[in-house]
Structures are given as structure tokens and as C-alpha cells.
Amino acid sequence: MMKTLMGYLMYFLLLPAAYAVVDINTASQVELESLNGIGPAKAQAIIEYRKKSGGFKSVEELDQVPGIGQATLANLKKDVSVGAKKATAAEANKTEKVAEKKK
């Protein structure tokens, strides 16, 4: 019984990581290949395009990458982002202080 409960707990704790959005400006080859419809060749093409162009300005710019058309782009839109903001330690501390003041 305990193993089953632990299994469910681990499943629900790790579930959000499985659905994380991939930032196409910083993703590695492996991260890009984890996207539906992106294999090694397309992942490498994305990396080469972002190196040449200085990075993506929008997700829609993916259609400029050789091998990625409108159908692939439509499938990727929900799973990718450009410049996904990650909270820094300073931002986290600021948020905690605001929450403490409200108490």
C-alpha cells in the first residue's frame, strides 16, 4: 500500500516537468528532440538558425527554419516559447518579502 501511495505521489510531483515549455533560444539538441515532430536533423537546423540569426524573436519565426513548415509549427506552438522567463533568486526573495508583509 505504501509503495502504491509513493508511486502516485512521485507521478504527480514529476508530472509538471513532463509538460514544461521549451525555450527555443536556449534549448539543447536533446531538449529540442524531445518535442513532438522534431528529430535530430530539425533540432540541429533550429540550433543553426538561431546561431545565424542571433536568436528567435517569436515562436512563429520557426517557420523560417528549413524543414519546419506550418503544420509542424502549429504542433509546436503549445510546447515552445521564446525567452521563457525564469524567476531569479532576487525575484523569489522579493516575492517572499511582499507575502510576509501581507501577513
C-alpha positions as CSV (number, residue, x, y, z in Angstrom):
1,M,0.0,0.0,0.0
2,M,2.8,2.4,0.9
3,K,4.6,1.7,-2.3
4,T,1.5,2.5,-4.3
5,L,1.0,5.8,-2.5
6,M,4.6,6.8,-3.0
7,G,4.3,5.9,-6.7
8,Y,1.3,8.2,-7.1
9,L,3.0,10.9,-5.2
10,M,6.1,10.8,-7.4
11,Y,3.9,10.7,-10.5
12,F,2.1,13.9,-9.5
13,L,5.2,15.6,-8.4
14,L,7.0,14.9,-11.7
15,L,4.1,15.4,-14.0
16,P,4.6,19.2,-14.5
17,A,8.2,18.6,-15.6
18,A,6.9,16.4,-18.4
19,Y,4.9,19.3,-19.8
20,A,7.4,22.0,-19.4
21,V,7.6,24.6,-22.2
22,V,10.9,24.5,-24.2
23,D,12.6,27.9,-24.8
24,I,13.8,27.6,-28.4
25,N,16.5,30.2,-27.8
26,T,18.3,28.2,-25.1
27,A,17.2,24.6,-25.6
28,S,19.9,21.9,-26.2
29,Q,19.7,19.4,-29.1
30,V,18.3,16.8,-26.7
31,E,15.6,19.2,-25.4
32,L,14.6,20.1,-28.9
33,E,14.4,16.5,-29.9
34,S,12.0,15.9,-27.1
35,L,9.4,17.9,-28.9
36,N,6.8,16.1,-31.0
37,G,7.8,16.1,-34.6
38,I,11.4,17.3,-34.1
39,G,14.2,14.8,-34.8
40,P,17.9,15.2,-34.8
41,A,18.0,17.0,-38.2
42,K,15.3,19.5,-37.4
43,A,16.8,20.1,-33.9
44,Q,20.2,20.8,-35.5
45,A,18.5,23.1,-38.1
46,I,16.9,25.1,-35.2
47,I,20.2,25.5,-33.4
48,E,22.0,26.6,-36.6
49,Y,19.2,29.1,-37.5
50,R,19.3,30.6,-34.0
51,K,23.1,31.0,-34.2
52,K,23.0,32.7,-37.6
53,S,20.0,34.9,-36.8
54,G,21.0,35.8,-33.2
55,G,18.0,34.0,-31.7
56,F,14.3,33.8,-32.3
57,K,12.2,36.9,-31.7
58,S,8.9,34.9,-31.8
59,V,7.8,31.3,-32.0
60,E,6.3,32.0,-35.4
61,E,9.9,32.5,-36.7
62,L,10.4,28.8,-36.5
63,D,8.7,28.5,-40.0
64,Q,11.9,30.2,-41.3
65,V,13.9,27.1,-40.3
66,P,14.5,24.6,-43.2
67,G,12.3,21.6,-42.7
68,I,9.8,23.2,-40.4
69,G,6.5,24.2,-42.1
70,Q,3.2,25.5,-41.0
71,A,1.9,22.0,-39.8
72,T,5.0,21.4,-37.6
73,L,4.8,25.0,-36.3
74,A,1.1,24.5,-35.4
75,N,2.0,21.3,-33.5
76,L,4.9,23.0,-31.6
77,K,3.2,26.3,-30.6
78,K,1.9,24.9,-27.3
79,D,5.2,23.3,-26.3
80,V,7.7,26.1,-27.1
81,S,8.4,29.7,-26.1
82,V,10.9,32.4,-26.8
83,G,12.7,33.8,-23.8
84,A,10.6,31.9,-21.2
85,K,11.2,33.9,-18.0
86,K,12.6,32.0,-15.1
87,A,12.4,33.6,-11.6
88,T,15.8,34.6,-10.3
89,A,16.7,34.2,-6.6
90,A,16.3,38.0,-6.2
91,E,12.8,37.9,-7.6
92,A,11.9,35.0,-5.4
93,N,13.1,36.8,-2.3
94,K,11.2,39.9,-3.3
95,T,8.0,37.9,-3.7
96,E,8.6,36.2,-0.3
97,K,9.0,39.6,1.4
98,V,5.8,41.0,-0.2
99,A,4.0,37.9,1.0
100,E,5.4,38.3,4.6
101,K,4.3,42.0,4.7
102,K,0.7,41.0,3.8
103,K,0.6,38.7,6.8
